[in-house]
Amino acid sequence: MREKLHIKKGDLVEVITGNSKTQQGKVLEIIKKKNRAIVEGVNMVSKHTKPNAENTQGGIVKQEASIHISNLMLVDPASKKRTRIGRKLNDKNKLVRYSKKSGEEIK
């Protein structure tokens, strides 16, 4: 069984190491098998494309490349600073994520 990941699609995250350090963005996609995520506007690479119906010219296109999840940290919705997260049971007996910094529940 795979371990649960600390981030989900749609979360606001900050890159903590690498070329894109300190950049923030929204998670567009999670690749669970490889423990990687694609974050909006982060880790941009140039891809050479052939002409096709969508792009008649072809050429070089900038797009996001995946980044390892260990290099990402969730941004606390309340303070807008990066935070670790924990899991706890809420009053409805449901497991929820919460910010360790502010104690606030993360939706």
C-alpha positions as CSV (number, residue, x, y, z in Angstrom):
1,M,0.0,0.0,0.0
2,R,1.3,3.5,-0.9
3,E,1.8,6.1,1.7
4,K,-0.6,9.1,1.7
5,L,0.8,12.2,0.2
6,H,0.8,15.5,2.1
7,I,-0.4,17.6,-0.9
8,K,-3.4,17.2,-3.2
9,K,-4.5,18.6,-6.5
10,G,-5.5,22.3,-6.1
11,D,-3.3,23.0,-3.1
12,L,-1.1,26.1,-3.0
13,V,2.5,25.0,-2.5
14,E,6.0,26.5,-2.2
15,V,9.1,25.0,-3.6
16,I,11.7,24.6,-0.8
17,T,14.7,23.5,-2.8
18,G,16.1,23.4,-6.4
19,N,16.1,25.9,-9.3
20,S,12.6,27.1,-8.6
21,K,13.2,27.7,-4.8
22,T,10.7,30.1,-3.1
23,Q,8.3,30.0,-6.0
24,Q,4.6,29.4,-5.2
25,G,1.9,27.8,-7.4
26,K,-1.2,25.7,-7.5
27,V,-0.8,21.9,-7.9
28,L,-2.2,21.0,-11.3
29,E,-1.6,17.2,-11.2
30,I,-0.2,14.6,-8.9
31,I,1.8,11.6,-10.3
32,K,1.4,9.1,-7.4
33,K,3.5,6.3,-8.9
34,K,6.6,8.6,-9.2
35,N,5.9,10.8,-6.1
36,R,5.9,13.9,-8.3
37,A,3.6,16.8,-8.9
38,I,3.1,19.4,-11.6
39,V,2.9,22.9,-10.2
40,E,1.5,25.9,-12.1
41,G,4.3,28.3,-13.3
42,V,7.1,26.3,-11.5
43,N,10.0,24.2,-13.0
44,M,9.4,25.5,-16.6
45,V,11.1,23.7,-19.4
46,S,11.3,24.3,-23.2
47,K,9.8,21.6,-25.3
48,H,10.3,21.4,-29.1
49,T,7.1,20.5,-30.9
50,K,6.3,19.6,-34.5
51,P,3.6,21.4,-36.4
52,N,0.2,19.9,-35.8
53,A,-3.5,20.9,-35.9
54,E,-3.4,22.6,-32.6
55,N,-0.1,24.4,-33.2
56,T,0.4,25.0,-36.9
57,Q,3.8,26.6,-36.6
58,G,5.4,24.2,-34.2
59,G,8.5,25.5,-32.5
60,I,9.6,25.8,-28.8
61,V,6.8,25.7,-26.2
62,K,7.4,26.5,-22.5
63,Q,5.6,24.1,-20.1
64,E,5.7,22.9,-16.5
65,A,7.8,19.8,-15.7
66,S,7.1,17.6,-12.7
67,I,8.8,18.2,-9.4
68,H,9.4,15.7,-6.6
69,I,6.9,16.0,-3.8
70,S,9.6,16.1,-1.1
71,N,10.7,19.5,-2.6
72,L,7.2,21.0,-2.0
73,M,5.7,22.4,1.1
74,L,2.0,23.4,1.6
75,V,1.3,27.1,2.1
76,D,-0.9,27.9,5.1
77,P,-4.2,29.4,3.9
78,A,-4.4,31.7,7.0
79,S,-0.8,33.1,7.2
80,K,0.3,32.5,3.6
81,K,3.5,31.0,5.0
82,R,4.7,27.4,4.4
83,T,3.7,24.9,7.0
84,R,3.9,21.2,7.8
85,I,0.6,19.4,8.0
86,G,-0.9,16.8,10.2
87,R,-4.0,14.6,10.2
88,K,-6.6,14.4,12.9
89,L,-10.2,13.4,13.4
90,N,-12.7,16.3,13.3
91,D,-16.0,16.5,15.2
92,K,-17.8,14.4,12.5
93,N,-15.3,11.5,12.9
94,K,-13.6,12.3,9.6
95,L,-9.9,12.4,9.0
96,V,-8.8,15.9,7.9
97,R,-5.6,17.7,7.2
98,Y,-4.6,20.6,9.4
99,S,-1.8,23.2,9.5
100,K,0.8,22.6,12.2
101,K,1.6,26.3,12.3
102,S,-1.8,27.7,12.9
103,G,-3.8,24.6,13.8
104,E,-6.4,25.5,11.2
105,E,-8.1,22.8,9.1
106,I,-7.1,22.7,5.4
107,K,-9.9,22.2,3.0
